[in-house]
Amino acid sequence: MACIRAVAAANAQAPAEAKVHRREAAEEKRNAEIREQAEAIAQTVTPQVSVADELAKLAQLKEAGVLTDEEFAAQKARLLS
C-alpha cells in the first residue's frame, strides 16, 4: 500500500513540475526578447558628440604629447570631412 501512495504522490507532483517548467521557459523567452530589443536599441542610439568637442579632445591629446602633429592633422581632417 505504501508503494501505491508513493506512486500517487509522484504523479500528483508531475503537473506542478510541468507548470514550473513552462513558467521558467516563458520567462527565459521573455528575457531573450528583452535582450534582443536592448541590443537593437543600443545599435541605433549613437551618442551626440559635437565636432568642436572632438577637436578640443584631439588638441588636448596633441598638447599632452599623445598625438603627433601628423596624427592630429589626420584626425582633424577626418572629423571635418
Phi, psi and omega in degrees: 000322179297325180295321179294319178296320180296318178294319179296319179294320179295319178293328179290329180282335184303312179297323179294318179294321178296321179296317178297317180298316179296319179296317179295320179295319179295319179294319178297320179295316178299317180297320178296319179295320179296318178298317179298318179296318180296319178295319179296318179294317181298326181284331182271337181270120176243138180295141180268100179244129182283155178297322179299319178297317180295319178297321178297319178296317179298319179298319178297319179295321178295314180298326180281354179086009180284322179251142172279170177301320181293317179295319178297315181297320180295316180292323177296316179297321179297317181293323185275352181275000000 
